[in-house]
Amino acid sequence: MSQYQCPECGYRYDESHGEPHEGYAPGTTWEELPDTFTCPDCAVRVKADFSKLED
């Protein structure tokens, strides 16, 4: 599973953990997130702004 990082605040979306508070169960892949996904920490950056981290 991969991780993606917000360039604004450093929040990391980890596919293996998901984001239960936002309604995304563990195992939810990045591709499954809607294009309208925004950073749950800073709410400044959208999905397209995140960078994939090396495994």
PyMOL Python script that loads the backbone (N, CA, C, O; Angstrom):
from pymol import cmd

cmd.read_pdbstr("""\
ATOM      1  N   MET A   1       0.850  -1.178   0.000  1.00  0.00           N
ATOM      2  CA  MET A   1       0.000   0.000   0.000  1.00  0.00           C
ATOM      3  C   MET A   1       0.894   1.239   0.000  1.00  0.00           C
ATOM      4  O   MET A   1       1.992   1.226   0.556  1.00  0.00           O
ATOM      5  N   SER A   2       0.418   2.288  -0.619  1.00  0.00           N
ATOM      6  CA  SER A   2       1.211   3.499  -0.799  1.00  0.00           C
ATOM      7  C   SER A   2       0.785   4.608   0.165  1.00  0.00           C
ATOM      8  O   SER A   2      -0.255   4.537   0.819  1.00  0.00           O
ATOM      9  N   GLN A   3       1.641   5.638   0.222  1.00  0.00           N
ATOM     10  CA  GLN A   3       1.361   6.827   1.015  1.00  0.00           C
ATOM     11  C   GLN A   3       1.490   8.052   0.114  1.00  0.00           C
ATOM     12  O   GLN A   3       2.294   8.079  -0.818  1.00  0.00           O
ATOM     13  N   TYR A   4       0.676   9.066   0.416  1.00  0.00           N
ATOM     14  CA  TYR A   4       0.673  10.315  -0.338  1.00  0.00           C
ATOM     15  C   TYR A   4       0.737  11.461   0.658  1.00  0.00           C
ATOM     16  O   TYR A   4       0.087  11.423   1.703  1.00  0.00           O
ATOM     17  N   GLN A   5       1.533  12.494   0.328  1.00  0.00           N
ATOM     18  CA  GLN A   5       1.776  13.580   1.278  1.00  0.00           C
ATOM     19  C   GLN A   5       1.279  14.926   0.765  1.00  0.00           C
ATOM     20  O   GLN A   5       1.449  15.268  -0.405  1.00  0.00           O
ATOM     21  N   CYS A   6       0.661  15.676   1.669  1.00  0.00           N
ATOM     22  CA  CYS A   6       0.212  17.041   1.383  1.00  0.00           C
ATOM     23  C   CYS A   6       1.424  17.973   1.397  1.00  0.00           C
ATOM     24  O   CYS A   6       2.177  17.972   2.370  1.00  0.00           O
ATOM     25  N   PRO A   7       1.630  18.762   0.354  1.00  0.00           N
ATOM     26  CA  PRO A   7       2.778  19.663   0.310  1.00  0.00           C
ATOM     27  C   PRO A   7       2.620  20.879   1.227  1.00  0.00           C
ATOM     28  O   PRO A   7       3.600  21.569   1.510  1.00  0.00           O
ATOM     29  N   GLU A   8       1.422  21.143   1.684  1.00  0.00           N
ATOM     30  CA  GLU A   8       1.164  22.311   2.528  1.00  0.00           C
ATOM     31  C   GLU A   8       1.535  22.044   3.986  1.00  0.00           C
ATOM     32  O   GLU A   8       2.264  22.825   4.598  1.00  0.00           O
ATOM     33  N   CYS A   9       1.028  20.931   4.541  1.00  0.00           N
ATOM     34  CA  CYS A   9       1.194  20.693   5.981  1.00  0.00           C
ATOM     35  C   CYS A   9       1.949  19.411   6.327  1.00  0.00           C
ATOM     36  O   CYS A   9       2.307  19.193   7.485  1.00  0.00           O
ATOM     37  N   GLY A  10       2.191  18.563   5.328  1.00  0.00           N
ATOM     38  CA  GLY A  10       2.920  17.324   5.579  1.00  0.00           C
ATOM     39  C   GLY A  10       2.050  16.138   5.963  1.00  0.00           C
ATOM     40  O   GLY A  10       2.569  15.051   6.218  1.00  0.00           O
ATOM     41  N   TYR A  11       0.735  16.327   6.008  1.00  0.00           N
ATOM     42  CA  TYR A  11      -0.171  15.210   6.292  1.00  0.00           C
ATOM     43  C   TYR A  11       0.089  14.085   5.298  1.00  0.00           C
ATOM     44  O   TYR A  11       0.342  14.332   4.119  1.00  0.00           O
ATOM     45  N   ARG A  12       0.025  12.853   5.783  1.00  0.00           N
ATOM     46  CA  ARG A  12       0.210  11.688   4.918  1.00  0.00           C
ATOM     47  C   ARG A  12      -1.051  10.840   4.900  1.00  0.00           C
ATOM     48  O   ARG A  12      -1.585  10.463   5.943  1.00  0.00           O
ATOM     49  N   TYR A  13      -1.511  10.553   3.699  1.00  0.00           N
ATOM     50  CA  TYR A  13      -2.601   9.584   3.534  1.00  0.00           C
ATOM     51  C   TYR A  13      -1.953   8.240   3.302  1.00  0.00           C
ATOM     52  O   TYR A  13      -1.234   8.051   2.321  1.00  0.00           O
ATOM     53  N   ASP A  14      -2.205   7.308   4.196  1.00  0.00           N
ATOM     54  CA  ASP A  14      -1.668   5.950   4.105  1.00  0.00           C
ATOM     55  C   ASP A  14      -2.820   5.032   3.712  1.00  0.00           C
ATOM     56  O   ASP A  14      -3.794   4.891   4.452  1.00  0.00           O
ATOM     57  N   GLU A  15      -2.701   4.415   2.552  1.00  0.00           N
ATOM     58  CA  GLU A  15      -3.778   3.548   2.058  1.00  0.00           C
ATOM     59  C   GLU A  15      -4.118   2.425   3.035  1.00  0.00           C
ATOM     60  O   GLU A  15      -5.278   2.025   3.138  1.00  0.00           O
ATOM     61  N   SER A  16      -3.129   1.919   3.743  1.00  0.00           N
ATOM     62  CA  SER A  16      -3.395   0.813   4.664  1.00  0.00           C
ATOM     63  C   SER A  16      -4.203   1.261   5.880  1.00  0.00           C
ATOM     64  O   SER A  16      -4.883   0.445   6.504  1.00  0.00           O
ATOM     65  N   HIS A  17      -4.138   2.547   6.223  1.00  0.00           N
ATOM     66  CA  HIS A  17      -4.900   3.074   7.361  1.00  0.00           C
ATOM     67  C   HIS A  17      -6.192   3.759   6.938  1.00  0.00           C
ATOM     68  O   HIS A  17      -7.132   3.850   7.727  1.00  0.00           O
ATOM     69  N   GLY A  18      -6.247   4.241   5.702  1.00  0.00           N
ATOM     70  CA  GLY A  18      -7.404   5.007   5.250  1.00  0.00           C
ATOM     71  C   GLY A  18      -7.527   6.300   6.038  1.00  0.00           C
ATOM     72  O   GLY A  18      -6.535   6.806   6.563  1.00  0.00           O
ATOM     73  N   GLU A  19      -8.723   6.832   6.124  1.00  0.00           N
ATOM     74  CA  GLU A  19      -9.006   8.040   6.912  1.00  0.00           C
ATOM     75  C   GLU A  19     -10.427   7.887   7.454  1.00  0.00           C
ATOM     76  O   GLU A  19     -11.364   8.512   6.956  1.00  0.00           O
ATOM     77  N   PRO A  20     -10.575   7.033   8.500  1.00  0.00           N
ATOM     78  CA  PRO A  20     -11.911   6.713   9.016  1.00  0.00           C
ATOM     79  C   PRO A  20     -12.754   7.935   9.403  1.00  0.00           C
ATOM     80  O   PRO A  20     -13.972   7.920   9.229  1.00  0.00           O
ATOM     81  N   HIS A  21     -12.123   8.984   9.924  1.00  0.00           N
ATOM     82  CA  HIS A  21     -12.877  10.184  10.316  1.00  0.00           C
ATOM     83  C   HIS A  21     -13.496  10.891   9.119  1.00  0.00           C
ATOM     84  O   HIS A  21     -14.448  11.658   9.265  1.00  0.00           O
ATOM     85  N   GLU A  22     -12.949  10.629   7.930  1.00  0.00           N
ATOM     86  CA  GLU A  22     -13.467  11.234   6.714  1.00  0.00           C
ATOM     87  C   GLU A  22     -14.338  10.240   5.925  1.00  0.00           C
ATOM     88  O   GLU A  22     -14.867  10.572   4.864  1.00  0.00           O
ATOM     89  N   GLY A  23     -14.476   9.017   6.459  1.00  0.00           N
ATOM     90  CA  GLY A  23     -15.320   8.022   5.808  1.00  0.00           C
ATOM     91  C   GLY A  23     -14.590   7.076   4.871  1.00  0.00           C
ATOM     92  O   GLY A  23     -15.229   6.384   4.079  1.00  0.00           O
ATOM     93  N   TYR A  24     -13.254   7.030   4.945  1.00  0.00           N
ATOM     94  CA  TYR A  24     -12.468   6.160   4.070  1.00  0.00           C
ATOM     95  C   TYR A  24     -11.855   5.045   4.913  1.00  0.00           C
ATOM     96  O   TYR A  24     -10.953   5.281   5.717  1.00  0.00           O
ATOM     97  N   ALA A  25     -12.352   3.841   4.717  1.00  0.00           N
ATOM     98  CA  ALA A  25     -11.931   2.678   5.504  1.00  0.00           C
ATOM     99  C   ALA A  25     -10.482   2.302   5.210  1.00  0.00           C
ATOM    100  O   ALA A  25      -9.963   2.623   4.141  1.00  0.00           O
ATOM    101  N   PRO A  26      -9.820   1.618   6.158  1.00  0.00           N
ATOM    102  CA  PRO A  26      -8.489   1.083   5.878  1.00  0.00           C
ATOM    103  C   PRO A  26      -8.521   0.246   4.598  1.00  0.00           C
ATOM    104  O   PRO A  26      -9.458  -0.518   4.367  1.00  0.00           O
ATOM    105  N   GLY A  27      -7.498   0.401   3.781  1.00  0.00           N
ATOM    106  CA  GLY A  27      -7.426  -0.314   2.513  1.00  0.00           C
ATOM    107  C   GLY A  27      -7.979   0.472   1.337  1.00  0.00           C
ATOM    108  O   GLY A  27      -7.917   0.006   0.199  1.00  0.00           O
ATOM    109  N   THR A  28      -8.525   1.671   1.596  1.00  0.00           N
ATOM    110  CA  THR A  28      -9.026   2.514   0.505  1.00  0.00           C
ATOM    111  C   THR A  28      -7.831   3.066  -0.267  1.00  0.00           C
ATOM    112  O   THR A  28      -7.008   3.794   0.288  1.00  0.00           O
ATOM    113  N   THR A  29      -7.742   2.717  -1.547  1.00  0.00           N
ATOM    114  CA  THR A  29      -6.607   3.166  -2.348  1.00  0.00           C
ATOM    115  C   THR A  29      -6.764   4.631  -2.747  1.00  0.00           C
ATOM    116  O   THR A  29      -7.858   5.192  -2.704  1.00  0.00           O
ATOM    117  N   TRP A  30      -5.664   5.220  -3.128  1.00  0.00           N
ATOM    118  CA  TRP A  30      -5.646   6.619  -3.564  1.00  0.00           C
ATOM    119  C   TRP A  30      -6.572   6.817  -4.754  1.00  0.00           C
ATOM    120  O   TRP A  30      -7.275   7.824  -4.842  1.00  0.00           O
ATOM    121  N   GLU A  31      -6.572   5.857  -5.663  1.00  0.00           N
ATOM    122  CA  GLU A  31      -7.412   5.940  -6.859  1.00  0.00           C
ATOM    123  C   GLU A  31      -8.903   5.924  -6.512  1.00  0.00           C
ATOM    124  O   GLU A  31      -9.715   6.483  -7.249  1.00  0.00           O
ATOM    125  N   GLU A  32      -9.261   5.295  -5.409  1.00  0.00           N
ATOM    126  CA  GLU A  32     -10.661   5.218  -4.988  1.00  0.00           C
ATOM    127  C   GLU A  32     -11.158   6.517  -4.348  1.00  0.00           C
ATOM    128  O   GLU A  32     -12.365   6.744  -4.267  1.00  0.00           O
ATOM    129  N   LEU A  33     -10.246   7.360  -3.898  1.00  0.00           N
ATOM    130  CA  LEU A  33     -10.658   8.634  -3.301  1.00  0.00           C
ATOM    131  C   LEU A  33     -11.235   9.533  -4.390  1.00  0.00           C
ATOM    132  O   LEU A  33     -10.751   9.521  -5.522  1.00  0.00           O
ATOM    133  N   PRO A  34     -12.255  10.305  -4.063  1.00  0.00           N
ATOM    134  CA  PRO A  34     -12.821  11.202  -5.077  1.00  0.00           C
ATOM    135  C   PRO A  34     -11.842  12.324  -5.429  1.00  0.00           C
ATOM    136  O   PRO A  34     -10.980  12.675  -4.624  1.00  0.00           O
ATOM    137  N   ASP A  35     -11.976  12.878  -6.621  1.00  0.00           N
ATOM    138  CA  ASP A  35     -11.119  13.988  -7.052  1.00  0.00           C
ATOM    139  C   ASP A  35     -11.313  15.213  -6.170  1.00  0.00           C
ATOM    140  O   ASP A  35     -10.468  16.107  -6.148  1.00  0.00           O
ATOM    141  N   THR A  36     -12.423  15.256  -5.444  1.00  0.00           N
ATOM    142  CA  THR A  36     -12.716  16.383  -4.557  1.00  0.00           C
ATOM    143  C   THR A  36     -12.090  16.222  -3.172  1.00  0.00           C
ATOM    144  O   THR A  36     -12.289  17.067  -2.300  1.00  0.00           O
ATOM    145  N   PHE A  37     -11.335  15.140  -2.969  1.00  0.00           N
ATOM    146  CA  PHE A  37     -10.674  14.904  -1.679  1.00  0.00           C
ATOM    147  C   PHE A  37      -9.764  16.085  -1.356  1.00  0.00           C
ATOM    148  O   PHE A  37      -8.963  16.508  -2.189  1.00  0.00           O
ATOM    149  N   THR A  38      -9.894  16.610  -0.144  1.00  0.00           N
ATOM    150  CA  THR A  38      -8.995  17.677   0.333  1.00  0.00           C
ATOM    151  C   THR A  38      -8.271  17.189   1.573  1.00  0.00           C
ATOM    152  O   THR A  38      -8.735  16.271   2.250  1.00  0.00           O
ATOM    153  N   CYS A  39      -7.150  17.792   1.869  1.00  0.00           N
ATOM    154  CA  CYS A  39      -6.359  17.420   3.031  1.00  0.00           C
ATOM    155  C   CYS A  39      -7.203  17.574   4.294  1.00  0.00           C
ATOM    156  O   CYS A  39      -7.729  18.656   4.555  1.00  0.00           O
ATOM    157  N   PRO A  40      -7.339  16.501   5.084  1.00  0.00           N
ATOM    158  CA  PRO A  40      -8.152  16.597   6.296  1.00  0.00           C
ATOM    159  C   PRO A  40      -7.504  17.430   7.398  1.00  0.00           C
ATOM    160  O   PRO A  40      -8.183  17.827   8.345  1.00  0.00           O
ATOM    161  N   ASP A  41      -6.201  17.703   7.294  1.00  0.00           N
ATOM    162  CA  ASP A  41      -5.534  18.508   8.318  1.00  0.00           C
ATOM    163  C   ASP A  41      -5.583  19.999   8.028  1.00  0.00           C
ATOM    164  O   ASP A  41      -5.931  20.789   8.906  1.00  0.00           O
ATOM    165  N   CYS A  42      -5.236  20.396   6.801  1.00  0.00           N
ATOM    166  CA  CYS A  42      -5.165  21.835   6.508  1.00  0.00           C
ATOM    167  C   CYS A  42      -6.300  22.328   5.620  1.00  0.00           C
ATOM    168  O   CYS A  42      -6.577  23.527   5.585  1.00  0.00           O
ATOM    169  N   ALA A  43      -6.962  21.425   4.903  1.00  0.00           N
ATOM    170  CA  ALA A  43      -8.067  21.763   3.997  1.00  0.00           C
ATOM    171  C   ALA A  43      -7.677  22.770   2.918  1.00  0.00           C
ATOM    172  O   ALA A  43      -8.541  23.413   2.323  1.00  0.00           O
ATOM    173  N   VAL A  44      -6.387  22.903   2.670  1.00  0.00           N
ATOM    174  CA  VAL A  44      -5.894  23.851   1.668  1.00  0.00           C
ATOM    175  C   VAL A  44      -5.635  23.145   0.333  1.00  0.00           C
ATOM    176  O   VAL A  44      -5.934  23.682  -0.733  1.00  0.00           O
ATOM    177  N   ARG A  45      -5.081  21.948   0.407  1.00  0.00           N
ATOM    178  CA  ARG A  45      -4.671  21.231  -0.805  1.00  0.00           C
ATOM    179  C   ARG A  45      -5.674  20.160  -1.194  1.00  0.00           C
ATOM    180  O   ARG A  45      -6.315  19.538  -0.347  1.00  0.00           O
ATOM    181  N   VAL A  46      -5.791  19.962  -2.507  1.00  0.00           N
ATOM    182  CA  VAL A  46      -6.679  18.944  -3.057  1.00  0.00           C
ATOM    183  C   VAL A  46      -5.869  17.725  -3.497  1.00  0.00           C
ATOM    184  O   VAL A  46      -4.639  17.761  -3.526  1.00  0.00           O
ATOM    185  N   LYS A  47      -6.562  16.668  -3.831  1.00  0.00           N
ATOM    186  CA  LYS A  47      -5.937  15.397  -4.189  1.00  0.00           C
ATOM    187  C   LYS A  47      -4.823  15.557  -5.227  1.00  0.00           C
ATOM    188  O   LYS A  47      -3.767  14.938  -5.098  1.00  0.00           O
ATOM    189  N   ALA A  48      -5.046  16.369  -6.238  1.00  0.00           N
ATOM    190  CA  ALA A  48      -4.067  16.541  -7.317  1.00  0.00           C
ATOM    191  C   ALA A  48      -2.750  17.146  -6.830  1.00  0.00           C
ATOM    192  O   ALA A  48      -1.723  16.995  -7.491  1.00  0.00           O
ATOM    193  N   ASP A  49      -2.766  17.823  -5.692  1.00  0.00           N
ATOM    194  CA  ASP A  49      -1.558  18.463  -5.167  1.00  0.00           C
ATOM    195  C   ASP A  49      -0.660  17.510  -4.386  1.00  0.00           C
ATOM    196  O   ASP A  49       0.520  17.797  -4.185  1.00  0.00           O
ATOM    197  N   PHE A  50      -1.210  16.374  -3.942  1.00  0.00           N
ATOM    198  CA  PHE A  50      -0.438  15.442  -3.116  1.00  0.00           C
ATOM    199  C   PHE A  50       0.652  14.771  -3.930  1.00  0.00           C
ATOM    200  O   PHE A  50       0.531  14.610  -5.145  1.00  0.00           O
ATOM    201  N   SER A  51       1.729  14.379  -3.238  1.00  0.00           N
ATOM    202  CA  SER A  51       2.838  13.659  -3.866  1.00  0.00           C
ATOM    203  C   SER A  51       2.889  12.245  -3.338  1.00  0.00           C
ATOM    204  O   SER A  51       2.715  12.013  -2.142  1.00  0.00           O
ATOM    205  N   LYS A  52       3.130  11.294  -4.233  1.00  0.00           N
ATOM    206  CA  LYS A  52       3.277   9.909  -3.804  1.00  0.00           C
ATOM    207  C   LYS A  52       4.658   9.753  -3.185  1.00  0.00           C
ATOM    208  O   LYS A  52       5.650  10.216  -3.748  1.00  0.00           O
ATOM    209  N   LEU A  53       4.723   9.101  -2.030  1.00  0.00           N
ATOM    210  CA  LEU A  53       5.987   8.849  -1.369  1.00  0.00           C
ATOM    211  C   LEU A  53       6.527   7.500  -1.829  1.00  0.00           C
ATOM    212  O   LEU A  53       5.764   6.594  -2.166  1.00  0.00           O
ATOM    213  N   GLU A  54       7.836   7.380  -1.840  1.00  0.00           N
ATOM    214  CA  GLU A  54       8.471   6.123  -2.225  1.00  0.00           C
ATOM    215  C   GLU A  54       8.146   5.062  -1.186  1.00  0.00           C
ATOM    216  O   GLU A  54       8.099   5.345   0.011  1.00  0.00           O
ATOM    217  N   ASP A  55       7.922   3.841  -1.652  1.00  0.00           N
ATOM    218  CA  ASP A  55       7.603   2.732  -0.734  1.00  0.00           C
ATOM    219  C   ASP A  55       8.808   2.328   0.071  1.00  0.00           C
ATOM    220  O   ASP A  55       8.724   1.414   0.891  1.00  0.00           O
TER     221      ASP A  55
END
""", "prot")
cmd.dss("prot")
cmd.show_as("cartoon", "prot")
cmd.util.cbc("prot")
cmd.orient("prot")
